[in-house]
Amino acid sequence: MILHITHNDLDGAGCGILVKKTLPDVVTYYLNYDEVDEFLKNNYVNFDKIIITDVAPSKDIFDLIYREKDVLLIDHHKTTLHFRDYKGVIHSLDKCATFLTYEWLLKEGFEINEYEDFVKVVNDYDIWILEDSRSLELNMLFYLYGLERFVDRFLKKPSVDFEEKESFLLEIERGRQKDYLEKAKDYVTVNEDKEGRRFGYIFAEMYNSELGHFLINELKLDYVIIINAQKKKISLRSRKDIDVSIIAKRNGGGGHKNAAGFSTDFDFGINLFLKNMGVL
């Protein structure tokens, strides 16, 4: 039995689709960065092979499972460069994890050429090339469908030529997104960090990449902190010369130079808030 752990975003879903399409005895779990260590520690003994894509455990946990199991790690984040020297690790900063997984499966002899277009569109979005007009819409469809429905849709039909009902949904969603981004400007708090860089923070639950880059350009910010209180996730987006992956890694997360994130339980802030309210 094969355990597959991948991220719970578009790129992670792309990896999940390709692995599930080609490997029959695989069980896939979609996790946040900070969930990987605990999950592996509790479950790795139950599987013969472990495939990890688009996320990575800590070095201690990786060394533990690496000694005992057949492990394949496929990743493209700057924060996991230290795994490059391990045998069985595929790592590149120039391609998304879906693209790297696709190349690995082709090399292994699997016939998955029907997914080439899908893989290129995911790559176009995930590393923010945005040369394909469908890439932003594919990510939008991911959020509209939800992870499970999205995976099921592309397992059944690899084509990124959207169906009529999907195009209709996307047309409505584009209007919603435009309104959301414009209104978000009124709810950003702008500050200056200890290095003199101008940043903004905002509570938001949708369109992380689009929102981050929109606010950076509109408000002339160096980076943006997007706080999703419901999912307890922090997303970081920045200008090309600002490395926010350092902030994410410092807080137990990971990601790219210009797009990274981590999770938090907010207990420290909630307790202080409740004390100030006089209820604790």
C-alpha positions in Angstrom: 0.0 0.0 0.0 1.3 3.5 -1.0 0.8 6.6 1.2 0.6 9.8 -0.8 0.8 13.1 1.1 0.3 16.4 -0.9 -0.7 20.0 -0.4 -4.3 21.1 -0.3 -4.0 23.8 -3.0 -4.3 23.6 -6.8 -0.7 22.3 -7.3 -1.2 19.7 -4.6 -4.5 18.6 -6.1 -2.8 18.3 -9.5 -0.2 15.9 -7.9 -3.1 14.0 -6.3 -4.9 13.6 -9.7 -1.8 12.3 -11.5 -0.8 9.9 -8.7 -4.3 8.5 -8.3 -4.7 8.1 -12.1 -1.6 6.0 -12.4 -1.1 4.2 -9.1 -4.0 1.9 -8.0 -2.9 1.1 -4.5 -2.4 4.7 -3.3 -4.2 6.5 -0.4 -3.9 10.3 -0.8 -4.1 12.9 2.0 -4.2 16.6 1.3 -2.5 18.5 4.2 -1.2 21.9 5.2 2.5 22.3 5.7 2.3 22.2 9.5 0.2 19.0 9.5 2.7 16.8 7.7 5.1 15.9 10.6 2.3 14.7 13.0 0.5 12.8 10.3 3.7 11.0 9.1 4.8 10.2 12.6 1.4 8.5 13.4 0.9 6.7 10.1 4.1 6.0 8.2 4.5 2.5 9.7 1.2 1.3 8.0 2.5 1.8 4.5 5.2 0.2 2.2 6.0 3.2 0.2 5.5 6.9 0.9 5.2 9.6 -1.8 5.3 13.3 -0.7 4.5 16.0 -3.2 4.3 19.9 -2.9 4.9 19.7 0.9 7.7 18.3 3.1 8.2 17.2 6.6 10.9 18.5 9.0 14.4 17.0 8.5 14.0 14.9 11.7 10.8 13.3 10.5 12.1 12.8 7.0 15.2 11.1 8.3 13.1 8.8 10.4 10.9 7.6 7.6 13.8 7.6 5.1 15.7 5.0 7.2 12.7 2.6 7.4 10.6 3.1 4.2 10.8 3.6 0.5 10.3 7.4 0.2 9.9 9.7 -2.8 9.8 13.4 -2.2 8.8 15.7 -5.0 8.9 19.4 -4.3 9.8 22.9 -5.7 9.8 25.2 -2.7 12.9 27.2 -1.7 12.3 26.2 2.0 13.0 22.5 1.1 16.2 22.9 -0.8 18.1 21.0 1.9 16.5 17.7 0.8 18.1 17.9 -2.7 21.1 15.7 -1.6 18.9 12.8 -0.6 18.5 9.9 -3.0 14.9 9.6 -4.1 14.2 13.4 -3.9 13.1 15.3 -7.0 13.5 19.0 -6.5 13.4 22.0 -8.8 12.6 25.7 -8.2 11.6 26.2 -11.9 8.6 23.9 -12.1 5.6 23.3 -9.9 5.2 19.9 -8.1 2.5 18.8 -10.6 4.9 19.3 -13.5 7.7 17.4 -11.6 5.3 14.6 -10.7 4.1 14.4 -14.4 7.7 14.1 -15.6 8.5 11.4 -13.0 5.5 9.4 -14.0 6.4 9.6 -17.7 9.9 8.5 -16.9 8.4 5.5 -15.0 6.6 4.5 -18.2 3.1 5.6 -17.4 0.9 6.8 -20.3 -0.4 10.1 -19.1 0.2 12.4 -22.1 -3.5 13.3 -21.9 -2.7 15.4 -18.9 0.0 17.5 -20.5 -2.2 20.5 -21.1 -3.6 20.4 -17.6 -0.1 20.1 -16.1 1.1 23.2 -18.1 -1.8 25.3 -17.0 -1.3 24.3 -13.3 2.4 25.2 -13.7 1.5 28.5 -15.3 -0.6 29.5 -12.3 1.4 28.0 -9.5 4.7 29.7 -10.3 2.9 32.8 -11.4 3.9 32.9 -15.1 0.3 33.7 -16.1 0.9 33.4 -19.9 -2.1 31.1 -20.3 -5.5 32.8 -19.9 -7.0 29.6 -18.4 -4.6 29.4 -15.4 -6.4 31.9 -13.2 -9.7 30.4 -14.2 -8.5 26.9 -13.3 -7.6 28.0 -9.8 -10.9 29.7 -9.6 -12.7 26.5 -10.6 -10.6 24.7 -7.9 -12.2 26.9 -5.2 -15.6 26.8 -6.7 -15.7 23.0 -6.8 -13.7 22.3 -3.7 -10.8 19.9 -3.5 -12.7 16.6 -3.8 -15.0 17.6 -6.6 -12.1 19.2 -8.5 -10.0 16.0 -8.2 -12.9 13.9 -9.3 -13.7 16.1 -12.3 -10.1 15.9 -13.7 -9.8 12.2 -13.0 -12.8 11.7 -15.3 -11.9 14.4 -17.8 -8.3 15.8 -18.1 -9.3 18.6 -20.5 -8.8 22.2 -19.4 -11.3 23.3 -22.0 -14.1 24.2 -19.6 -17.6 22.8 -20.0 -20.5 25.1 -20.7 -21.7 25.0 -17.0 -18.1 25.6 -15.8 -17.7 28.6 -18.1 -21.0 30.0 -16.8 -19.9 29.6 -13.2 -16.5 31.2 -13.9 -18.2 34.2 -15.6 -20.2 34.8 -12.4 -17.2 34.3 -10.2 -15.0 36.7 -12.2 -17.5 39.5 -11.3 -17.5 38.5 -7.7 -13.7 38.4 -7.5 -13.4 41.9 -9.1 -15.8 43.3 -6.5 -14.0 41.5 -3.7 -10.6 42.8 -4.6 -11.8 46.4 -5.0 -13.6 46.4 -1.6 -10.6 44.8 0.1 -8.6 48.0 -0.3 -10.8 49.6 2.4 -9.9 46.9 5.0 -6.1 46.8 4.7 -4.0 48.0 7.6 -0.7 49.3 6.3 2.4 49.4 8.4 6.2 49.3 8.3 8.3 46.4 9.5 11.5 46.5 11.5 13.5 46.5 8.2 11.7 49.5 6.9 9.6 47.6 4.4 6.0 48.7 3.8 3.5 45.9 4.3 -0.3 45.5 4.7 -2.3 42.9 6.6 -5.9 42.0 6.0 -8.5 39.4 7.2 -9.7 37.5 4.1 -10.8 34.0 3.1 -10.6 34.0 -0.7 -8.4 34.6 -3.7 -5.1 34.7 -1.8 -2.7 35.1 -4.7 -4.9 37.5 -6.7 -5.7 39.5 -3.6 -2.1 39.7 -2.5 -0.8 40.9 -5.9 -3.7 43.3 -6.3 -3.0 45.0 -3.0 0.8 45.1 -3.6 0.2 46.9 -6.9 -2.6 49.2 -5.8 -1.2 50.3 -2.5 2.5 50.1 -3.4 3.3 47.5 -0.7 6.4 45.3 -0.4 4.4 42.4 0.9 0.9 41.4 2.2 -0.1 39.2 5.1 -3.5 37.6 4.5 -5.1 36.2 7.7 -7.8 33.5 7.3 -9.2 33.3 10.8 -11.7 30.6 9.8 -9.1 28.2 8.5 -6.4 29.4 10.8 -4.0 30.0 7.9 -1.7 32.9 7.1 -0.8 33.6 3.5 2.1 35.8 2.5 2.6 37.4 -0.9 5.4 39.8 -1.9 7.1 41.8 -4.6 9.8 39.9 -6.6 12.7 41.2 -4.5 11.1 40.4 -1.1 11.5 36.9 0.3 8.5 36.0 2.5 9.4 32.3 2.7 11.8 33.3 5.5 8.8 34.5 7.6 6.8 31.4 6.8 9.6 29.0 7.7 10.2 30.9 11.0 6.6 30.1 11.8 6.6 26.5 10.9 5.4 26.9 7.3 7.0 27.0 3.9 6.6 28.1 0.3 8.3 30.2 -2.3 10.2 33.5 -2.2 7.1 35.5 -3.2 4.3 33.2 -2.1 4.4 31.3 1.2 2.2 30.5 4.3 1.8 28.9 7.6 -0.9 27.9 10.1 -1.6 29.3 13.6 -4.2 28.6 16.3 -4.6 32.3 17.2 -4.9 31.3 20.9 -2.4 33.9 21.9 -4.5 36.7 20.4 -7.9 35.3 21.4 -6.9 35.0 25.1 -5.5 38.5 25.2 -8.7 39.8 23.5 -10.9 38.0 26.0 -8.9 39.4 28.9 -9.3 42.9 27.5 -13.0 42.3 27.2 -13.1 41.4 30.9 -14.4 37.8 30.4 -11.2 36.0 31.4 
